[in-house]
Amino acid sequence: MLRASLATLRRGARAGVASPATQLQQIRRLNIHEYQARSAELMAQYGVRVPPGIACTTPDEVAAAAAKLSGESGEVVVKSQVLAGGRGLGTFTSGLKGGVHIVPAAEAKTLSEKMLGQTLVTKQTGAAGKPVNTLMVAEKMKLVNEMYFAILLDRASAGPMIIACSEGGTSIEDLAESHPEKIIKMKVDVNRGLTTDQALELARGLKVSGSADDAAAQLKALYAVFEKSDCTMLEVNPLAETDEKLLIAADAKLNFDDNAEYRQRELFALRDHSQEDPREVAAGKFDLNYIGLDGNIGCMVNGAGLAMATMDIISLHGASPANFLDVGGNASEEQVVEAFKILTADVKVKALLVNIFGGIMKCDVIASGIVNAAKQVGIKVPLVVRLEGTNVEAGKEILAESGLNIVSADDLDDAAKKAVAALA
């Protein structure tokens, strides 16, 4: 339930009064880099054809890889490895245009010096961009036909949905808007998997010029990656044909279900924390659910539904939430301390609102944790606390006798009003 709520929050699909500040771009799922997805340990393991490529973290490594992969053309593809789409059309904050370049092998090292360690901004990263710590040097392939292929999870059918198009290599969103009739959609029975007949139908829809049987085998291999690796999304753009009329996954983006971590430990070990919000990384270490937003009131709650209600009522009273932070139903004092550290580290936070409903978590226990955490962290912004539930009177007494400047609230509406007023 919590994961579903987080996903909904990420998509900004909620109805009601939540402010635009609560609408972020990505669902919180494991995402890995292209060079990791294409590796022999993943896509190639299932028989998916991928172009030769070498991951590099230094200019010297880029030079060596370019010399090895230049081939007859003498050129290579240098691709920024960031966890966002739109790399080719992105711009580095240094001014360099494009996160993907085709260059002569001799120029790859010089180019890489302008890319490594820099920040790439694309339409999916937001204005902050993503750091480029790794480049993938790939062989320049002779691609004669580019297509789009993706497998997603479809809520309506409660199963996988294949989205495909005979035109690929560019923004599928733009194409779907301008020419929706070109988009192929196919539901897959999760119990049967992608059948040979379905794969052949897709191959015909993609207008492959080579063997339909061979193309169908590649599509089934891609589905095997999706199924066996517990993917929530597999996107290949472009899925292309070489001059030998063989289908190849020229680019790949994969997301994985967090709930499958216990059986996909090798995949989850690939997680690149440098691409994530450091606050979310810190929260994850202490089993806290945190999503950074763009507002000015920090929120600490216990329960996803309570978190979203708290954010809504903050917006209703004219302010905006700075985060979604859920300490869960049985948080320890250590977790509360870490939660306060994360909240107060955000310079945009001008007030804190703690909204706790004591069920499994008793109000006196959480009150003691709040007081001790506030003393340890040294909170310098107004702190409003609303407690309700088990041992609520004892909890309020602990807050009142703490000697700290804690504003107590009677109910959620009162708490939101006091938090918003504290911004003045």
C-alpha angles and dihedrals in degrees: 000000000000093000090050090051092050090050091051091050091051093052092049088227097136121121119221135051102322109139124240087254088075092059112095131168111239135052112231101256133131108274124185134196125264093248089054093048093050095047126117088251093063129014097012089049089067094047099264111149112235130177117255110267140164126209113226133187100180134047091243090056089050091052092051093047092048091052090051098046103035094102124174095328094056088224134108137192115242111199128188112230108222129139096247139078128243094055095147092057094040127110129220116232085239088066100256110140120226133021092221123055137176108212141158109273091244091061098047096090094051091048092049091056087063093048109039114086092012130113120249120205119201133165088265100047098058122227093303092064127197129275117251106220097151135040126196115216109203136182113260103246127206099238116184101175128028124199139171125239131172140160118208137168112260116208094197095059095028090229146075120308123198117214114192141163136185088227117066145146093080137068108311089195092061092046092049090053097047099035110018091164090070094062117098117209122189128175117217124209103235091213096051100033123207106333125215090247091053092047091051090049089052092048090055091046090052089053095229113189095206132062112327090206092054091047090049090052090054092049091051089049089054090051089051089056090051094048102039095043096048093241123182089193137013115184126179114185111193107022096182146183120232124220085266089061094247121141114239135179098235095177133013141191122184133182124190135208111257089212089066095059092107091063099032099051094141091055094047090051086068092066111133108213092186088073094054136077103273089220091059090048091051091047092050091057089063096040093253122144108228135168120178116224134178104254136100106241116079114216128206116181142149111240135030094244092050089049093055092044089051092051091048094052092047088055091046090059094051106266133090134235118251094203151348108244119171117182092189131230100299109030120171125224089255091057092049090051091051091046091056091047091054094046096047093046089068107092090203091064109101097166138016127224119194113192114181130173108197111219111121086000109064118223095229091054094049090045091055089048092050092050094047092044092049090052093048097045097038100226112216100182128072113282120208118187128191117186127182134166135029114030091354095153092051089049093052090049091054090052093047093050095044095093088227127123095254119153111215120211129201099212141356095272091049090048093051092048092050093047092050091046089052089064092067 
